[in-house]
């Protein structure tokens, strides 16, 4: 008999997956998600993807009129004339993106403001690209596909960077072939530390997970856990082992796909992980780390060293998440134990928000 856990073929499974994907994307579209690092958006159009919707992003030049200089604009990446991606075009001196096919110009609100083939003629309002709300904060460019009246919640704020201006580093963006919910659950999974990450911070001598309480607010799922972690950058001692010290992990999942994690890179530090669903089963992962200047000083963060360590941690997590079948968390019939409390609470919260249909 075929193992039901791995069997995904057949019309019933296809219909189930299609329904789950539709619910997942419809729910996701009502939230703010990162679509690029702020430093990666300049005067040339940048293509992005969010919830199966292609986007074009660009930064208006200093010469842009009306106080728009330097701000980021976003449209659905489609020219309404002949359906050519606007991301293949250019941004003119007035900060409008021009289609590569006929050079029609669109402003940040989506209005067509110039048709070179018909100079001087009034352009009907119906000739427009679809605008997308966009904001720039915490080193990222964020977008929301829903209108303000339909958004589920305001954009998550990262106070240590946005309000306190802690020194920080914005990490390299990663593309994962996994569902956003799977990635968040993996990031908050305490039970795998001592198995999957023994080459960095994981302590293979302490596999047991002590009970821990989980807290739920309207938009967060939270838990604290003290873990006897290994120093990932220390040299091994005479016994071949690296020094062990307690790490006080403080998890705050900002629903649906952002995580504020205190203590992961040392006391008085915060690691932010935010994954954006590019589709129902793929994601782009953004992360940044911030350091309390009262403890670490106001100097620049060692981004190269931090990136090297985090790359070693993200790599095995990516392999695991991309290997999970079924890929859709709400298609899975899985077993839970007490140490899965944070993940179970997270799944429950997503269900309540409509991500399972």
Residue frames as qw, qx, qy, qz and C-alpha x, y, z in Angstrom:
[[0.000, 0.889, 0.458, 0.000, 0.00, 0.00, 0.00],
 [0.370, 0.571, -0.047, 0.731, 1.29, 3.47, -0.83],
 [0.365, -0.351, -0.489, 0.710, 2.30, 5.46, 2.24],
 [0.052, 0.863, 0.483, 0.138, -0.35, 8.19, 2.60],
 [0.352, -0.778, 0.006, 0.521, 2.21, 10.63, 4.02],
 [0.291, -0.383, 0.513, 0.711, 4.14, 10.68, 0.75],
 [0.316, 0.436, 0.758, 0.368, 1.35, 10.12, -1.74],
 [0.057, 0.519, 0.114, -0.845, 0.50, 13.43, -3.41],
 [0.058, 0.019, -0.694, -0.718, -0.82, 12.33, -6.78],
 [0.010, -0.495, -0.868, -0.042, -4.41, 12.08, -7.92],
 [0.048, -0.603, -0.338, -0.721, -7.19, 14.55, -8.43],
 [0.549, -0.751, -0.366, -0.019, -8.27, 14.63, -4.77],
 [0.630, -0.423, -0.053, 0.649, -4.78, 15.65, -3.63],
 [0.313, 0.252, 0.296, 0.867, -4.52, 18.16, -6.47],
 [0.240, -0.723, -0.412, -0.501, -7.85, 19.73, -5.55],
 [0.631, -0.686, -0.271, 0.243, -6.87, 19.81, -1.87],
 [0.573, -0.207, 0.065, 0.790, -3.54, 21.47, -2.62],
 [0.137, 0.456, 0.361, 0.802, -5.17, 24.02, -4.92],
 [0.406, -0.786, -0.380, -0.270, -7.70, 24.92, -2.22],
 [0.669, -0.570, -0.145, 0.455, -4.99, 25.21, 0.43],
 [0.478, 0.051, 0.188, 0.857, -2.85, 27.37, -1.86],
 [0.044, -0.642, -0.392, -0.657, -5.76, 29.68, -2.64],
 [0.537, -0.791, -0.292, -0.033, -6.54, 30.14, 1.05],
 [0.694, -0.367, -0.025, 0.618, -2.88, 30.63, 1.95],
 [0.361, 0.211, 0.253, 0.873, -2.33, 33.29, -0.70],
 [0.198, -0.736, -0.401, -0.508, -5.60, 35.09, -0.03],
 [0.609, -0.743, -0.215, 0.175, -4.72, 35.34, 3.66],
 [0.655, -0.209, 0.083, 0.722, -1.10, 36.34, 2.97],
 [0.282, 0.513, 0.337, 0.737, -2.12, 39.14, 0.60],
 [0.306, -0.864, -0.296, -0.269, -3.69, 41.08, 3.48],
 [0.659, -0.661, 0.015, 0.360, -0.35, 41.53, 5.26],
 [0.189, 0.912, -0.358, -0.069, 2.83, 43.54, 4.73],
 [0.936, -0.093, 0.197, 0.278, 5.83, 41.54, 3.55],
 [0.217, -0.694, 0.416, 0.546, 9.39, 42.49, 2.55],
 [0.804, 0.561, 0.198, -0.019, 10.03, 42.44, -1.19],
 [0.661, 0.549, -0.194, 0.475, 13.64, 43.69, -1.30],
 [0.554, -0.441, -0.212, 0.674, 16.46, 45.06, 0.77],
 [0.102, 0.945, 0.148, -0.273, 16.36, 48.84, 0.67],
 [0.270, -0.657, 0.488, 0.507, 19.99, 48.95, -0.49],
 [0.429, 0.057, 0.803, 0.410, 19.12, 46.78, -3.52],
 [0.307, 0.773, 0.550, 0.077, 16.50, 49.18, -4.94],
 [0.290, -0.384, 0.155, 0.863, 17.98, 51.99, -7.01],
 [0.319, 0.507, -0.110, -0.793, 17.15, 53.99, -10.10],
 [0.316, 0.164, -0.808, -0.470, 16.89, 50.88, -12.30],
 [0.791, -0.193, -0.091, -0.574, 13.68, 48.80, -12.12],
 [0.076, -0.286, 0.927, -0.231, 13.88, 45.76, -9.85],
 [0.672, -0.154, -0.540, -0.483, 11.60, 42.74, -10.29],
 [0.221, -0.212, 0.792, -0.528, 10.09, 41.11, -7.22],
 [0.505, -0.216, -0.747, -0.375, 7.46, 38.47, -6.52],
 [0.216, -0.098, 0.643, -0.729, 4.86, 38.39, -3.76],
 [0.547, 0.250, 0.657, -0.454, 2.04, 35.85, -3.40],
 [0.551, 0.334, 0.693, 0.324, 2.30, 34.86, -7.08],
 [0.258, 0.939, 0.223, -0.051, 2.07, 38.53, -8.10],
 [0.669, 0.166, 0.063, 0.722, 5.04, 39.94, -10.07],
 [0.156, -0.936, -0.179, 0.261, 6.08, 43.43, -8.97],
 [0.570, 0.488, -0.039, 0.660, 8.36, 46.15, -10.29],
 [0.457, -0.796, -0.183, 0.352, 10.15, 48.38, -7.77],
 [0.551, 0.463, -0.004, 0.694, 12.22, 51.47, -8.36],
 [0.368, -0.609, -0.277, 0.645, 13.64, 54.41, -6.45],
 [0.304, 0.913, 0.240, 0.128, 12.73, 57.81, -7.81],
 [0.635, 0.234, -0.097, 0.730, 15.81, 59.87, -8.71],
 [0.287, -0.425, -0.293, 0.807, 16.87, 63.13, -7.05],
 [0.045, 0.032, -0.325, -0.944, 15.39, 65.01, -10.00],
 [0.138, -0.486, -0.842, -0.191, 11.89, 63.61, -9.43],
 [0.147, -0.414, -0.026, -0.898, 9.32, 66.40, -8.90],
 [0.634, -0.488, -0.270, -0.535, 6.79, 66.85, -6.11],
 [0.436, -0.602, 0.536, -0.401, 8.92, 65.83, -3.15],
 [0.985, 0.012, 0.033, -0.169, 9.15, 62.22, -4.36],
 [0.430, 0.679, -0.578, 0.142, 12.94, 62.22, -4.72],
 [0.055, 0.416, -0.848, 0.323, 14.52, 59.10, -3.27],
 [0.668, -0.050, 0.502, -0.547, 11.28, 57.33, -2.44],
 [0.145, -0.071, 0.956, 0.244, 10.43, 53.80, -3.59],
 [0.646, 0.207, -0.041, -0.733, 7.49, 53.04, -5.89],
 [0.273, -0.052, 0.959, 0.051, 5.88, 49.69, -6.71],
 [0.654, 0.263, -0.138, -0.696, 3.50, 48.49, -9.41],
 [0.860, 0.108, 0.496, -0.045, 2.28, 45.12, -10.60],
 [0.265, -0.467, 0.604, 0.589, 4.85, 44.21, -13.23],
 [0.424, 0.416, 0.754, 0.280, 2.63, 44.45, -16.30],
 [0.069, 0.196, -0.206, -0.956, 2.12, 47.15, -18.88],
 [0.518, 0.420, 0.592, -0.452, -1.62, 47.40, -19.65],
 [0.425, 0.603, -0.326, -0.592, -0.89, 48.01, -23.34],
 [0.766, 0.330, -0.510, -0.213, 0.63, 44.68, -24.41],
 [0.904, -0.413, 0.009, -0.106, 1.32, 42.91, -21.11],
 [0.664, 0.443, -0.401, 0.449, 5.08, 43.40, -21.20],
 [0.656, -0.541, -0.338, 0.404, 6.90, 43.40, -17.82],
 [0.039, 0.981, -0.025, 0.189, 7.69, 46.97, -16.84],
 [0.670, -0.642, 0.290, 0.235, 10.76, 45.73, -14.97],
 [0.755, 0.171, 0.366, 0.517, 12.47, 45.35, -18.33],
 [0.273, 0.868, 0.205, 0.360, 12.26, 49.10, -18.94],
 [0.452, 0.171, -0.265, 0.834, 13.93, 52.19, -17.53],
 [0.219, -0.790, -0.446, 0.359, 13.18, 54.98, -15.06],
 [0.377, 0.688, 0.161, 0.598, 13.22, 58.46, -16.59],
 [0.282, 0.254, -0.323, 0.867, 14.45, 61.71, -15.04],
 [0.438, -0.390, 0.025, -0.809, 11.01, 62.44, -13.60],
 [0.283, -0.208, 0.830, -0.433, 10.91, 59.14, -11.74],
 [0.820, 0.217, 0.115, -0.518, 8.42, 57.32, -14.01],
 [0.533, -0.173, 0.800, 0.216, 9.00, 53.75, -15.15],
 [0.501, 0.519, -0.304, -0.622, 8.91, 53.35, -18.93],
 [0.913, 0.133, 0.364, -0.128, 7.82, 50.17, -20.67],
 [0.393, -0.413, 0.637, 0.518, 10.59, 48.55, -22.77],
 [0.487, 0.392, 0.736, 0.259, 8.18, 47.88, -25.66],
 [0.232, 0.746, 0.407, 0.473, 6.67, 51.30, -26.54],
 [0.336, 0.132, -0.288, 0.887, 8.17, 53.54, -23.80],
 [0.400, -0.713, -0.346, -0.460, 4.84, 54.37, -22.19],
 [0.195, 0.310, -0.568, 0.737, 5.52, 56.06, -18.85],
 [0.597, -0.585, -0.515, -0.191, 3.79, 55.21, -15.57],
 [0.098, -0.651, 0.412, -0.630, 4.09, 57.11, -12.31],
 [0.070, 0.176, -0.889, 0.418, 4.23, 55.55, -8.85],
 [0.526, 0.154, 0.480, -0.685, 0.43, 55.61, -8.59],
 [0.521, 0.206, 0.815, 0.149, 0.16, 53.54, -11.78],
 [0.426, 0.794, 0.229, -0.367, -1.19, 56.34, -13.98],
 [0.665, 0.285, 0.379, 0.577, 0.01, 56.42, -17.57],
 [0.104, -0.840, -0.093, 0.525, 1.48, 59.90, -17.98],
 [0.142, 0.665, -0.461, -0.571, 3.10, 59.70, -21.42],
 [0.805, 0.295, 0.507, 0.090, 2.40, 57.83, -24.67],
 [0.238, -0.490, 0.408, 0.732, 5.17, 58.92, -27.09],
 [0.241, 0.236, 0.791, 0.511, 3.21, 57.61, -30.11],
 [0.055, -0.771, -0.549, -0.318, 0.39, 60.11, -29.36],
 [0.357, -0.090, -0.285, 0.885, 2.08, 63.27, -28.09],
 [0.146, -0.065, 0.028, -0.987, -0.15, 65.93, -26.65],
 [0.556, -0.312, -0.565, -0.524, -3.26, 63.75, -26.50],
 [0.543, -0.447, 0.394, -0.592, -5.18, 63.29, -23.27],
 [0.311, 0.155, -0.937, 0.042, -4.58, 59.86, -21.75],
 [0.689, -0.428, -0.324, -0.486, -7.73, 58.12, -20.44],
 [0.433, -0.575, 0.546, -0.429, -7.64, 57.22, -16.75],
 [0.965, -0.035, 0.161, -0.203, -8.36, 53.58, -17.58],
 [0.758, 0.469, -0.349, 0.288, -4.86, 53.26, -19.04],
 [0.335, -0.753, 0.438, -0.359, -3.07, 52.46, -15.83],
 [0.539, 0.172, -0.796, 0.213, -0.84, 49.90, -14.16],
 [0.681, -0.614, -0.375, -0.138, -1.92, 48.48, -10.84],
 [0.036, 0.700, -0.476, 0.531, -0.24, 50.32, -7.93],
 [0.777, -0.279, -0.535, 0.178, 0.97, 48.47, -4.86],
 [0.378, -0.899, 0.095, -0.199, 1.38, 50.07, -1.44],
 [0.785, 0.219, -0.333, 0.474, 5.01, 50.19, -0.42],
 [0.401, -0.902, 0.116, -0.110, 7.02, 51.34, 2.61],
 [0.631, 0.450, -0.480, 0.412, 10.70, 51.45, 3.51],
 [0.536, -0.716, 0.258, -0.365, 11.74, 50.53, 7.05],
 [0.765, -0.454, 0.457, -0.007, 14.35, 48.56, 9.00],
 [0.205, -0.488, 0.726, 0.439, 16.59, 48.19, 5.97],
 [0.321, 0.240, 0.889, 0.222, 13.85, 46.58, 3.88],
 [0.348, 0.041, -0.284, -0.892, 11.27, 47.56, 1.29],
 [0.277, 0.230, 0.872, -0.333, 7.82, 46.28, 2.29],
 [0.317, -0.041, -0.485, -0.814, 4.70, 45.84, 0.17],
 [0.379, 0.241, 0.766, -0.460, 1.06, 45.04, 0.82],
 [0.034, 0.177, 0.776, 0.605, -1.18, 43.80, -1.98],
 [0.109, -0.680, -0.725, 0.034, -4.37, 44.81, -0.15],
 [0.020, -0.721, -0.110, -0.684, -5.86, 48.27, 0.11],
 [0.031, 0.319, -0.575, 0.753, -5.47, 49.98, 3.46],
 [0.655, -0.206, 0.139, -0.714, -9.09, 49.23, 4.37],
 [0.944, 0.034, -0.237, -0.226, -8.54, 45.51, 3.73],
 [0.409, 0.462, -0.706, 0.347, -5.14, 44.96, 5.37],
 [0.736, -0.393, -0.550, 0.017, -5.21, 42.59, 8.32],
 [0.589, -0.709, -0.128, 0.367, -2.71, 44.47, 10.49],
 [0.136, 0.951, -0.263, -0.091, -0.12, 47.24, 10.23],
 [0.693, 0.493, -0.474, 0.227, 3.40, 46.37, 9.16],
 [0.812, -0.450, -0.221, 0.298, 5.47, 44.74, 11.93],
 [0.063, 0.933, -0.248, 0.254, 7.78, 47.30, 13.52],
 [0.839, -0.041, -0.311, 0.444, 11.32, 46.48, 14.59],
 [0.266, -0.958, -0.092, -0.051, 11.81, 49.05, 17.31],
 [0.695, -0.495, 0.205, 0.479, 15.50, 48.39, 17.98],
 [0.485, 0.136, 0.426, 0.752, 16.29, 49.55, 14.45],
 [0.079, 0.687, 0.479, 0.541, 13.41, 51.90, 13.62],
 [0.355, -0.890, -0.191, -0.212, 13.09, 53.71, 16.94],
 [0.661, -0.697, 0.150, 0.236, 16.31, 53.12, 18.88],
 [0.478, 0.817, -0.321, -0.004, 18.67, 53.17, 15.88],
 [0.757, -0.451, 0.453, 0.138, 20.76, 50.27, 17.17],
 [0.110, 0.571, -0.707, -0.403, 23.74, 49.38, 14.98],
 [0.821, 0.168, 0.481, -0.256, 22.61, 46.57, 12.70],
 [0.065, -0.331, 0.786, 0.517, 23.38, 44.42, 9.71],
 [0.771, 0.336, 0.127, -0.526, 20.95, 43.40, 6.98],
 [0.563, -0.248, 0.762, 0.201, 21.84, 39.92, 5.78],
 [0.112, 0.197, -0.741, -0.632, 21.91, 38.37, 2.34],
 [0.723, 0.143, 0.123, -0.665, 18.49, 37.51, 0.91],
 [0.185, -0.160, 0.961, 0.126, 17.77, 33.81, 0.34],
 [0.677, 0.093, -0.303, -0.664, 15.26, 32.01, -1.90],
 [0.309, -0.139, 0.911, -0.234, 13.81, 28.82, -0.41],
 [0.491, -0.065, -0.671, -0.552, 11.65, 26.21, -2.12],
 [0.253, -0.281, -0.859, 0.345, 9.52, 25.83, 0.96],
 [0.223, -0.768, -0.491, -0.345, 6.36, 27.26, 2.46],
 [0.012, 0.629, -0.272, 0.728, 6.69, 30.40, 4.58],
 [0.735, -0.530, 0.085, -0.414, 4.84, 28.76, 7.49],
 [0.960, -0.040, -0.168, 0.220, 7.30, 25.84, 7.43],
 [0.503, 0.463, -0.286, 0.671, 10.25, 28.24, 7.59],
 [0.310, -0.636, 0.228, -0.669, 8.88, 30.16, 10.57],
 [0.906, -0.366, 0.000, -0.214, 8.12, 26.93, 12.40],
 [0.869, 0.164, -0.227, 0.408, 11.63, 25.65, 11.73],
 [0.230, 0.593, -0.277, 0.720, 13.18, 28.92, 12.93],
 [0.468, -0.528, 0.285, -0.649, 11.25, 28.59, 16.21],
 [0.940, -0.113, -0.301, -0.115, 11.84, 24.85, 16.68],
 [0.338, -0.760, 0.513, -0.210, 13.89, 24.29, 19.85],
 [0.909, -0.177, 0.368, -0.084, 14.08, 20.50, 19.58],
 [0.863, 0.455, 0.028, 0.217, 16.39, 20.42, 16.56],
 [0.034, -0.934, 0.349, -0.073, 19.19, 22.62, 17.96],
 [0.494, -0.564, 0.661, -0.003, 21.20, 19.71, 19.40],
 [0.802, 0.200, 0.553, 0.103, 20.72, 17.56, 16.29],
 [0.610, 0.705, 0.270, 0.241, 21.00, 19.78, 13.22],
 [0.166, 0.935, -0.131, 0.287, 23.31, 22.58, 14.40],
 [0.827, -0.498, 0.062, 0.254, 26.14, 20.82, 16.21],
 [0.677, 0.243, 0.103, 0.687, 28.69, 22.45, 13.90],
 [0.055, 0.622, 0.011, 0.781, 27.65, 25.90, 15.15],
 [0.291, -0.458, 0.382, -0.748, 25.69, 26.56, 18.37],
 [0.860, -0.218, -0.260, -0.381, 24.04, 23.17, 18.94],
 [0.252, -0.529, 0.744, -0.322, 25.03, 21.13, 21.98],
 [0.700, 0.084, -0.641, -0.305, 24.94, 17.42, 21.16],
 [0.270, 0.038, -0.849, 0.452, 25.30, 16.51, 24.85],
 [0.227, 0.286, 0.563, -0.741, 21.93, 18.06, 25.75],
 [0.119, -0.190, -0.747, -0.627, 19.11, 16.76, 23.57],
 [0.143, -0.580, -0.774, 0.210, 16.32, 16.93, 26.18],
 [0.036, -0.444, -0.172, -0.879, 14.00, 19.95, 25.97],
 [0.052, -0.250, -0.700, 0.666, 12.59, 21.26, 29.24],
 [0.073, 0.734, 0.670, 0.082, 8.93, 22.33, 29.34],
 [0.167, -0.111, -0.002, 0.980, 8.32, 25.99, 28.50],
 [0.270, 0.650, 0.575, -0.417, 5.19, 28.15, 28.46],
 [0.248, 0.292, 0.519, 0.764, 3.80, 29.78, 25.30],
 [0.092, 0.554, 0.380, -0.735, 2.02, 33.13, 25.31],
 [0.268, 0.460, 0.652, 0.540, -0.44, 34.38, 22.71],
 [0.100, 0.503, 0.208, -0.833, -1.54, 37.94, 22.03],
 [0.611, 0.643, 0.238, -0.396, -3.64, 39.22, 19.15],
 [0.629, 0.740, -0.225, -0.079, -0.71, 39.38, 16.73],
 [0.151, 0.640, -0.737, 0.158, 2.08, 37.45, 18.43],
 [0.952, -0.231, -0.199, -0.034, 3.02, 33.99, 19.66],
 [0.055, 0.794, -0.496, 0.348, 5.80, 34.13, 22.26],
 [0.937, -0.312, -0.137, 0.082, 8.06, 31.85, 24.29],
 [0.047, -0.834, 0.531, -0.144, 11.36, 32.02, 26.20],
 [0.992, -0.073, -0.083, 0.069, 13.91, 29.22, 26.44],
 [0.228, -0.815, 0.531, 0.044, 17.33, 28.94, 28.05],
 [0.957, 0.282, -0.068, 0.029, 19.63, 26.68, 26.08],
 [0.608, -0.607, 0.379, 0.343, 23.21, 25.49, 26.86],
 [0.695, 0.719, -0.004, -0.013, 24.61, 26.58, 23.51],
 [0.781, -0.137, 0.206, 0.573, 28.09, 26.09, 22.10],
 [0.013, -0.791, 0.159, 0.590, 30.11, 29.12, 21.02],
 [0.819, 0.507, 0.264, 0.039, 30.06, 28.87, 17.20],
 [0.454, 0.836, -0.221, 0.216, 33.22, 30.94, 16.64],
 [0.477, -0.738, 0.472, -0.076, 35.44, 29.76, 19.54],
 [0.444, 0.477, -0.758, -0.032, 38.42, 27.50, 19.03],
 [0.887, -0.270, -0.356, -0.119, 38.10, 23.96, 20.46],
 [0.436, -0.760, 0.443, -0.190, 39.81, 23.29, 23.77],
 [0.049, -0.473, 0.879, 0.030, 42.28, 20.46, 24.53],
 [0.494, 0.124, 0.829, -0.232, 39.34, 18.04, 24.69],
 [0.143, 0.159, 0.748, 0.628, 38.28, 19.03, 21.17],
 [0.042, -0.726, -0.685, -0.037, 35.14, 20.74, 22.37],
 [0.104, 0.496, 0.057, 0.860, 34.16, 24.41, 22.14],
 [0.005, -0.052, -0.616, 0.786, 33.04, 26.31, 25.27],
 [0.205, -0.561, -0.762, -0.251, 29.41, 26.13, 26.35],
 [0.002, 0.080, 0.347, -0.934, 27.37, 29.04, 27.66],
 [0.208, 0.554, 0.769, -0.243, 23.70, 29.58, 28.30],
 [0.012, -0.138, -0.384, -0.913, 21.71, 31.44, 25.63],
 [0.237, 0.443, 0.627, -0.595, 18.44, 33.06, 26.67],
 [0.053, 0.234, 0.681, 0.692, 16.30, 32.79, 23.55],
 [0.257, 0.454, 0.462, -0.718, 13.28, 35.11, 23.49],
 [0.157, 0.244, 0.777, 0.559, 10.86, 34.31, 20.67],
 [0.320, 0.534, 0.370, -0.689, 8.15, 36.67, 19.49],
 [0.308, 0.283, 0.752, 0.510, 6.47, 35.57, 16.29],
 [0.255, 0.423, 0.070, -0.867, 4.90, 38.60, 14.63],
 [0.552, 0.366, 0.749, 0.007, 2.08, 36.95, 12.72],
 [0.983, 0.033, 0.049, -0.176, 2.11, 35.70, 10.13],
 [0.915, 0.272, -0.073, 0.287, 5.76, 35.37, 9.00],
 [0.220, 0.742, -0.377, 0.509, 8.10, 37.60, 11.02],
 [0.811, -0.422, -0.346, 0.212, 10.08, 36.62, 14.11],
 [0.063, -0.838, 0.356, -0.408, 11.74, 38.86, 16.69],
 [0.914, -0.159, -0.322, 0.188, 14.37, 36.74, 18.44],
 [0.203, -0.893, 0.318, -0.247, 16.23, 38.15, 21.41],
 [0.629, -0.590, 0.505, -0.027, 19.57, 36.76, 22.57],
 [0.950, 0.275, 0.139, 0.060, 20.44, 34.60, 19.57],
 [0.646, 0.568, -0.186, 0.475, 23.63, 36.50, 18.72],
 [0.420, 0.086, -0.506, 0.748, 24.48, 37.31, 22.33],
 [0.177, -0.640, -0.583, 0.467, 23.00, 39.20, 25.29],
 [0.074, 0.731, 0.112, -0.669, 21.35, 42.50, 24.35],
 [0.022, 0.223, -0.666, -0.712, 21.02, 41.54, 20.69],
 [0.657, 0.391, 0.432, -0.478, 18.03, 40.94, 18.48],
 [0.155, -0.093, 0.809, 0.560, 17.80, 38.85, 15.31],
 [0.580, 0.414, 0.212, -0.669, 14.90, 39.56, 12.97],
 [0.211, 0.000, 0.890, 0.404, 13.79, 36.89, 10.51],
 [0.513, 0.481, 0.236, -0.671, 11.08, 37.77, 8.02],
 [0.291, 0.012, 0.842, 0.454, 10.03, 35.51, 5.17],
 [0.458, 0.396, -0.026, -0.795, 7.83, 36.65, 2.31],
 [0.671, 0.225, 0.707, 0.001, 5.70, 34.10, 0.43],
 [0.083, 0.363, -0.527, -0.764, 6.64, 34.45, -3.22],
 [0.571, -0.092, -0.617, -0.533, 4.05, 31.72, -3.85],
 [0.805, -0.434, -0.006, -0.405, 2.09, 29.32, -1.67],
 [0.966, -0.203, 0.039, 0.157, 5.10, 26.98, -1.47],
 [0.668, 0.282, -0.099, 0.682, 8.15, 29.23, -2.01],
 [0.339, -0.907, -0.181, 0.171, 9.61, 32.12, -0.04],
 [0.453, 0.608, -0.260, 0.598, 12.27, 34.81, 0.13],
 [0.680, -0.572, -0.340, 0.309, 14.02, 35.00, 3.49],
 [0.172, 0.764, -0.169, 0.599, 15.20, 38.33, 4.90],
 [0.724, -0.539, -0.334, 0.272, 17.08, 38.73, 8.16],
 [0.197, 0.743, -0.245, 0.591, 18.93, 41.35, 10.14],
 [0.679, -0.375, -0.478, 0.412, 20.70, 41.57, 13.48],
 [0.052, -0.842, 0.039, -0.535, 20.79, 44.57, 15.84],
 [0.665, -0.095, -0.500, 0.547, 23.12, 45.22, 18.79],
 [0.345, -0.898, -0.267, 0.058, 22.52, 47.38, 21.86],
 [0.436, 0.690, -0.233, 0.529, 25.07, 50.23, 21.64],
 [0.468, -0.761, 0.280, -0.350, 25.15, 50.49, 25.45],
 [0.885, -0.294, 0.356, 0.057, 26.76, 47.04, 25.45],
 [0.816, 0.201, 0.354, 0.411, 28.51, 46.79, 22.09],
 [0.255, -0.444, 0.187, 0.839, 29.26, 50.44, 21.30],
 [0.471, 0.717, 0.165, -0.487, 28.22, 52.57, 18.35],
 [0.091, -0.488, 0.698, 0.515, 30.75, 51.14, 15.92],
 [0.652, 0.269, -0.434, -0.561, 29.83, 49.26, 12.75],
 [0.885, -0.130, 0.383, -0.229, 28.66, 45.67, 12.97],
 [0.175, -0.412, 0.829, 0.335, 31.02, 42.98, 11.69],
 [0.765, 0.331, 0.046, -0.551, 28.67, 42.00, 8.88],
 [0.555, 0.456, -0.679, -0.152, 31.16, 39.68, 7.20],
 [0.056, 0.213, -0.912, 0.346, 31.72, 37.61, 10.32],
 [0.516, 0.146, 0.535, -0.653, 28.05, 37.58, 11.25],
 [0.722, 0.400, -0.233, -0.513, 27.03, 36.57, 7.74],
 [0.401, 0.379, -0.834, -0.021, 29.51, 33.69, 7.77],
 [0.153, -0.045, 0.871, -0.465, 28.11, 32.27, 11.00],
 [0.592, 0.300, 0.349, -0.661, 24.47, 32.74, 10.01],
 [0.606, 0.419, -0.516, -0.438, 25.07, 31.13, 6.62],
 [0.239, 0.210, -0.940, 0.126, 26.28, 28.01, 8.42],
 [0.292, 0.165, 0.737, -0.587, 23.11, 28.00, 10.51],
 [0.601, 0.410, 0.041, -0.685, 20.63, 28.74, 7.71],
 [0.347, 0.389, -0.755, -0.398, 22.08, 26.13, 5.33],
 [0.075, -0.057, -0.993, 0.069, 20.92, 22.93, 7.08],
 [0.328, 0.412, 0.546, -0.652, 17.58, 24.55, 7.97],
 [0.462, 0.478, -0.290, -0.689, 17.00, 25.30, 4.28],
 [0.268, 0.190, -0.916, -0.232, 17.72, 21.67, 3.35],
 [0.085, 0.226, 0.898, -0.368, 15.24, 20.42, 5.95],
 [0.384, 0.493, 0.312, -0.715, 12.42, 22.83, 5.04],
 [0.449, 0.452, -0.477, -0.606, 12.82, 22.14, 1.32],
 [0.209, 0.125, -0.965, -0.102, 12.67, 18.40, 2.00],
 [0.331, 0.147, 0.706, -0.609, 9.42, 18.43, 4.01],
 [0.353, -0.086, -0.684, -0.633, 6.53, 16.57, 2.39],
 [0.358, 0.750, 0.446, 0.331, 3.85, 17.53, 2.08],
 [0.356, 0.254, -0.051, 0.898, 5.20, 21.00, 1.42],
 [0.327, -0.554, -0.159, -0.749, 1.97, 22.58, 2.65],
 [0.001, -0.199, 0.770, -0.606, 1.89, 22.53, 6.42],
 [0.573, 0.056, 0.388, -0.720, -1.91, 22.28, 6.56],
 [0.805, 0.227, -0.414, -0.360, -1.89, 19.23, 4.28],
 [0.350, 0.352, -0.823, 0.275, 0.27, 17.35, 6.78],
 [0.827, -0.465, -0.189, -0.255, -0.90, 14.75, 9.28],
 [0.447, 0.473, -0.577, 0.494, 1.92, 15.07, 11.80],
 [0.701, -0.482, -0.487, 0.199, 2.62, 14.06, 15.39],
 [0.000, -0.777, 0.218, -0.590, 3.30, 16.68, 18.08],
 [0.668, -0.277, -0.552, 0.415, 5.07, 16.40, 21.42],
 [0.343, -0.845, -0.293, 0.286, 5.32, 18.79, 24.37],
 [0.438, -0.450, 0.205, 0.751, 8.53, 20.39, 23.09],
 [0.230, 0.347, 0.582, 0.698, 6.65, 21.40, 19.92],
 [0.045, -0.694, -0.588, 0.413, 4.48, 23.80, 21.94],
 [0.000, 0.579, -0.109, -0.808, 5.60, 26.96, 20.14],
 [0.054, 0.093, -0.746, -0.657, 5.08, 25.43, 16.70],
 [0.048, -0.472, -0.880, -0.040, 1.68, 24.03, 17.64],
 [0.013, -0.716, -0.389, 0.580, 0.55, 27.43, 18.93],
 [0.004, 0.429, -0.390, -0.815, 1.83, 29.04, 15.74],
 [0.048, -0.162, -0.865, -0.472, -0.14, 26.63, 13.54],
 [0.042, -0.627, -0.742, 0.232, -3.26, 27.27, 15.61],
 [0.010, -0.652, -0.089, 0.753, -2.83, 31.02, 15.16],
 [0.039, 0.222, -0.622, -0.750, -2.47, 30.66, 11.39],
 [0.043, -0.389, -0.900, -0.193, -5.61, 28.54, 11.22],
 [0.038, -0.702, -0.540, 0.462, -7.52, 31.18, 13.15],
 [0.018, 0.612, -0.166, -0.773, -6.33, 33.80, 10.66],
 [0.727, 0.552, 0.145, -0.382, -7.60, 31.81, 7.67],
 [0.096, 0.640, -0.693, -0.317, -4.36, 30.41, 6.27],
 [0.246, -0.041, 0.967, 0.056, -5.81, 26.89, 6.17],
 [0.269, -0.223, -0.642, -0.682, -9.05, 27.96, 4.50]]
